[in-house]
Amino acid sequence: MIKAFALLVALAFALPARLGAQALADPVCPVTECDYPVAECGYPAAEYDCAATIVMHEPGYELFVGTMHPAAALFMDYFDADKAATEHEGYQRILRDMGVEVVTVREILLKDCVDSCGNPVDGDALNELRAFASRFLKYTCDEGVDSAEQAAYRSEMLARFTPQDLVNIILLQPEIILRKTDINTNLEASYLLHPVMNLFFMRDQVITTSKGVVVGRMNSSQRNVETDIAEFCYRKMGETPIYRISGNGAFLEGGDYLPFGTLSFIGKGLRTTQEAIDQLLENDLIGKDTLVVVCDSWKSQEQMHLDTYFNIIDRDLVTLCANRVEAVPGDKDFLTVDIYVKDMSGGYAKVSSGIPFTEFLSERGIGITPISRADELNYANNFLTVSARRIAMVEGQSSGLQSALAACGVDVTWGPLYNLTKGYGAAHCMTQVVRRVPSAKDSDPEDTVFCGGLL
């Protein structure tokens, strides 16, 4: 159990043996339940394409540490970390049952480092894992402690740690503060942890565009190191990032990016800034002719990312939180869009700005299913579209929303995520879809079928 972990002191680092034994295949497209003809899978072009490979992180001890002060961990409230881990395992099973390949951060880190019994396998992969983990184990020496001697001792320990313990070092980020004593081993220590408690929200560290993986830059200091971990994992998967956001004022989080066929949406608000969006455009990283920037001036923690108030079910059907649907110009939660289009020179130019978001959608024949405040608080909008009109959503939504989705022919698989959602995220936030099977060619908006939404 997670709470059996000796609080911040013992660093026992015990792990389920099954994790060390699992193998990780090279990126493939195992989808067998897609409604569209299966073509060669690629980077996601649309949220409604058939999901093939998803990266997730199954939380462990690092999550429990965060629950001891939820606000400082960027969580909404205290929750049971043991039950959250069980919910996460259940969600993984749901996605696998829907035909998706799910790979976890731990599996990626341990790939080629352990055999089928979890025993270490010497080689380049283990050497690289050890070098990466060494960045996150810190010995701090008080007066009287020989720092050179402890540096050598630290290297000796790193060389002896099992691959599983190296992964725990990456996740827990321990700092050992050493003090001199006159008895026993002549040393005592305090143990500090700087855990990556939000890593289970694997949506945020990167965006996967039609061109590949772009490493973002987190808005919160608590999450900065997550991008390093994500980049290491994607490189090991063979998904070498094509770019990394950097620079003053430039922040990009994956929950703000949603591909939509011939265009992509990106949110600009609390977590993602114009400076980062400019880097995406200047370096031609989106792989689309059009980028629609959804401008959110409210910047509310409850709707921190685009995928917390807007989501995509199909090419002609989306959801939008009711307060955003009902807002009028001048309201704090009123949304507008800026539209950037690639010109003849290959660069992007802003061709429109300040267009009401709902107007942009309705003019393209896209139906909007509004999400009520009650359903929003149960993370109804943060669902994952596995294929067109086939989604995984947090259970317990209102009968009204269930009826609206059924009327639009949406096949919903419900998942119990009561504890996980108290971390301020849900089904979409916990997944990074790196491969999707393309559906049929995007149809012209005039040919789309309107479905019972509000607009």
Secondary structure, DSSP 8 states (H G I E B T S, - for coil): -GGGS-TTTT------HHHHH-----S-------SS-----BS-SBTTSEEEEEEE----HHHHHHHTSTTTTT-SS---HHHHHHHHHHHHHHHHHTT-EEEEHHHHHHTTTB-TTS-B--SHHHHHHHHHHHTT-EEEE-TTS-HHHHHHHHHHHHHHS-HHHHHHHHHH-EEEEEEE-SSTTSEEEEEEE---TTTT-TTSSEEE-SS-EEE-B-SSGGGTTHHHHHHHHHHHHT---SEE--STT--B-GGGEEEETTEEEEEESSS--HHHHHHHHHTT-S-SSEEEEEEESS--GGG-SHHHHEEEEETTEEEEEHHHHH--TTSTT-EEEEEEEE-TTS-EEEEEEEEEHHHHHHHTT-EEEEE-HHHHHTTTT--EEEETTEEEEES---HHHHHHHHHTT-EEEEE--TTGGGGS--TTTT-EEEEEE--S----GGGS---S---
